[in-house]
Amino acid sequence: MLSHTRAMVAAAAHALITQTKVAGIYDHAAGRHLRIAAEARGEHLQGFDGDRAAKFGGTLPELYDAADQSFVSIEIDGTTAKGYDRGSSTHYSVMVTDRAVQLYDHGRSAWFAFDVQTA
């Protein structure tokens, strides 16, 4: 997965699972804060990646990244999620807590950590 896709999925999963607004995230792998916002209402999500000036969102199980013109599937199960990034042909798994997201990128065989700022 591309790093911005991982960040988008992390924000989306947190918003969908916790039903709280995401106001930004900190990407530990990149070592920086990202201007990503996401809001969920039930199974519908809308978001904006300010670093790429890109809208993303949709209704489960499909999210669309307007900048990449690519779909990402996401299935929610309690505090976890899993899915498939069609842009990179990669599966991923996500674990969400109150203020953090752990994402396993199967294509990279690695974990990625994100801290979440809520609105």
Number of C-alpha atoms within 10 A of each C-alpha: 19 13 12 15 17 21 25 24 27 31 30 26 28 29 26 25 21 16 17 16 21 26 19 22 24 19 21 12 11 12 9 10 16 21 17 27 25 29 23 23 13 12 14 15 22 18 25 21 21 13 11 12 11 14 18 23 22 17 16 16 13 17 23 19 20 14 12 12 9 15 18 24 18 24 16 16 10 10 16 18 21 18 18 20 21 13 15 13 10 16 19 23 19 25 20 22 14 14 14 18 25 17 24 19 20 14 12 12 8 10 14 18 20 25 19 27 18 17 11
